[in-house]
Structure formats: C-alpha cells, structure tokens
C-alpha cells in the first residue's frame, strides 16, 4: 500500500486513485478517488456506501460549479502534471478560502518534496508522492519551514500583524 | 532603514538551511538537474558561461555600510574582487562556486540580506524610487509599502511557481524613477479627493520579446487593501496565465488577450469573493512599517552651502551632472558613478565597496541606494561636504561626471558572461565610449539615455532608452538591432526598431549618426531626443544610418 504524508507523519494510504473511470461495483469494495466527471455522475447513488468516494482532477481544472458539490467529497485530490506548474497551489487556496471545502485535500502527481511546505500552507493536508523517501525528505524540510510571513490559508496573517500585536 | 527582527531572521535563516539541504542533495546526485533548476533559481543561482552567478536582492535599492562591507567580503572571498549592480536593485556575483553558495547566503543573512526570489518564475525583488524620502515631488514615501510587499511576497506559498517571473515596483513621486509601467504590477501612491492615501495600480507592463506599457487596472486602491488586491491579481494570473509558451507567459499577454477591462473585472470579482478582514493592513501595521523609514537627523543648514573652488573644472563638471537637489535645505543627493572607462557599467570592486561604506558613514548617515541606471547614490550629503567627498570619489574612479548623459550607459553583462545572451554588449559600450570621450560635446547633448542588452530578455531595458541596442544572433554571428524613442521618467514610451540589425563594427558609428541627426534638428538644448524623434519620425535617422550601405 502506498504512503502519504498527513498530520505530520508518513502513513499508509487507505485511498486508491482510480486513474480511469472505475467499475461501479468496485465502489462497494474500496475507498476510491474517482475522476471528477464520474464522481459527479455517480454521486446520487453514493448513499448507503460504506466509503463515500472522493474525486480527483488535474491542476487548473477547478470550476465555479464545483463549489456546490465539493463538500460532498470526503477527499479531493489535485493532480500536478508538472512541478513547475503552480496552478494547483491557487486551486487549493481557492477551494479552502472561497469554496469553503473542509474535507481532505490532497496533492498528487509530479511534485518535489521541496514544495511540500508550500502545499500545506495552501490548504493541502495530505501529500501523495510516488517515492516514500521523498515523503521522508519532505518531513525534514518541513522542520526548516516553521516560520513564515503569510501564515497559511487556514491561519492567514499580514506580515506585521504579529509584530504590532506584540508591541501593543 | 528596515531592520530584521526575530521573525525575519528565522525566515531567512531557515531559507539558507533549506537551500543548503537542496545543494547537498544536488551535489550528491539525489536531485535531477531539472528538479534543481527552479529550486536554485528561487535562490538567485544561475548557471552561467564561466561559472554560476548569484543574484542578491537589494530591497528597494537600500544598502547600509555594513551590508556594503559584507558584499566587499564576498567579492574577495568568493568572487574575483568585484560584483555587478543591476538595473533592478540587485547585485550579482559572477564567479561563485556552487558548493560555496550556502556559505555566501549564510554570510548575507548575518547582515540582513538574502537572494530569495531574485530569479525564477516567482515574485521578484520589489523595486522603488532611489530618491524615495529625499525628493520633493513625493505624495508619500514608498519604502514602507515596499517592505510590506517584500515580506508578503517572500516565500508566498501560492505564488512560488507562477507561469513566468513577476515584478512589482512602487513609487510615491510624480516622476517615475522606477519605471513602474514596465512592471507586471506598478503601484503609484496617490491621494483621493478626500485626501486618503492609496495606490493607482498598473498591470501588464514588461520588456522582453513583446514590450508593453502597463495599463491602469484600478484608479484608486485604498492603502489598507493593498495585499488582498495584489493577491487577487496574482491568483487570476496564476490560474489563467499561459504556461504553454515561455514567450507568452507573462501577465502582459493575459492582460492583452483579455483586454484590460475584462481582466480588471476578473480581478475585482476575485477580490470581492475573497475579501476578508484579515488581509487588510491596519493603521498600526502601516505605522510600524513607516517607523523604519523616518528621516535621519538633518542638521539645520543654509540652502546654498556648496564649496566649489572655481578653478577646479573637474569638480565643477561633477557638480553639474552628478548632484541632485534634496528636499531638505543644504543637503544634496550625490551620484556615485559606476561608469568608468576601465570597467563594465555597474561593476564595482571590493576596494570601492569598502571605501563607499566608509564614505556613506562619514557623509550620508551610513546608507546608499542603487539606481536603475546602475549607479549608487548617497542621498543625504551636506552641501559643504561635497568638495571633500568628490576628491575621495574621484580618487576611487567613482566620480565620472556623466550621470544622465549618453555615456551613462546601462548595459547587461552580455555574451562575455551570460548564457542567455546572443551577443556581447560590453564591446559595443566600449566602442561608443571611444567616440564620445569629449565631455563638452556630451554636455551639449544634454540628457540622453543609451541602453545595451545582449539578448531579448532585455536586462538593460533597452526598449526604454532614447537609443536602445539589442544583441541578436544571425546565423551564429553577433548583430545589433537599434531602437529609438524610448523613454522613462516624466513619461514612458517604448522605442521603435530603426531598421535591419547591424554588424558589431557599424554600431558605434550608427549611434554617432543618430546623434548627428538629432543635433541638426533640435530647436535648442531643451528639445529632447524623444521630442525630436516624435516630430521627425524615424525616416531621417534611418536614412542617415543606412545611407552608404543601401
């Protein structure tokens, strides 16, 4: 079973990415992350399933319409097609800030461990990298990223906010 | 001047540690070239022709004497005894060793400097007016806002992997000494009818292959909304900017394709949707930022206190060209010229850096500024100290009395150093210098700008020069394209291509011919180059330059 980085540690991943549309009967057997189109189509039938499926989409594919349905997904995965394409960072921030998404938001696809501190601050809370050693590396880099000027999507701040709070 | 507190130190120190980790993994072969590329670029590290180049930020152009001494030490310990001041308030070390870069970053952090986001597809060093706080045409000092933007943009998690580089400049004065309309975002401090302070916001400027002047996206943005609005612009750009073609990836292309109105609507919609109190700057925060930029303790002086021994014509020339009026009576702003015939424009040696550090302490409250023209400024010099200062600068080859003249050339390192360059820029500069050695002739020409870029990345900003020269590659040979009529300052305009590119040996004489046409047609010495060019069009210039070869 592959690993993910979540809650500050590397752990086994209980979810399975369905790269292509999944067989409908597989929904009863595993925790699946479906392509968004399929997820949207099957969504009315999710009731009664032991594990409500999540969905995935490529970075840059977030649309305004998703706002209405997104909180029905326990997991949303954004797949980065290239580590130089930072669209997914804005996608995540948008999902959290504007769509008010509260479920698990995971980053997957082509990413560098060095990007993990940024990903977490944009609102991702689960990171799936293909190599476990990259997840370990990411953890090490996280320990060097404890401070920032902006905070995160969940606890944003203006740069001088804390300084003026302290002095007053 | 801004001083780091514990948070700043921690952010910068952590960055150095992260980069050391990345460099170690790279040198061990644990990171591919491809993966290391954006990581090193975000730390200002390029791989150049002869050696790696490290670009270090001079936030909004301000340097303290201590920082100058550290730059001097780095030049000595890690480079060849000199470094290079760029057009965008950065300093470049051209001969560093890869494995020594973490040590250099560490040394820089000890004097509150860094190279964070000085290259790569991210928000670059925020630039500003080098005369901020000392000129008299200012609505408000832009530097506190620059510092707020510096912190906000440093390691911003959402905007570290943009479609392309992103440059912001802020001014508070009427005259634009930071070329804000050539930036991805230009901010000009203005007052609204009620007297409230805010920004006029420009977006979509840039040079490169498709030079464009920025357009107004918001006439008045209340100052407290600055960061939320910047974020809205950046988010629209990050989501919708093109990533399929490097040359179409800047925000100017997005703005151009949508049109400024549609772009502006998208930004406003994004801003409204995401409007939150916690993105607003409080008055307290702004005051806190301002507290670092209060005026130094000027002595009460009489306005006209300059000692100019009449016999010393060299000093007289320097006074005429390299000194600017200060808003405080009795003080002057002094250009330290980095244009000397024996050095590339913008280059500065270890010894000069150390000496300038001392002079700044002695004469100008221990601070210098860097300018878009690749010079340095001492912004707070007593008129009565000018002669003594001049003598020392002159002895250091830092008093070439040519500021603002044709040979105050802005020039990139070009093909001699840079991997990106198509052609050399330094030999062109030398050839032009040889033809324009007569100072009286230069002074008669008055203010003129000449800028030479070795490639279309336009590091020397040739598009905004009265006479711009661009190196191009024609079947493996160096050729040069000339543009005329560019301008920055009171107004901004982008120069137009004169004609087919020229081989190296014809460039200097072409410049001479262009100047001849200008002089023949100007009404008087106040008739500027661009005024004449706009009146005449390019025909007479083109005719003269290409005459004998057509």
Interface residues (C-beta under 8 A of the other chain):
Chain A: X60 X83 X84 X85 X86 X87 X89 X90 X91 X93 X94 X97 X98 X112 X114 X115 X117 X118 X119 X120 X121 X122 X137 X140 X141 X144 X145 X146 X147 X148 X149 X150 X152 X156 X157 X158 X159 X160 X161 X162 X163 X164 X167 X168
Chain B: X5 X7 X10 X11 X14 X17 X18 X21 X22 X25 X35 X38 X39 X121 X148 X151 X152 X154 X155 X156 X157 X158 X159 X160 X161 X162 X227 X235 X238 X239 X243 X273 X274 X276 X278 X279 X280 X281 X282 X284 X285 X288 X289
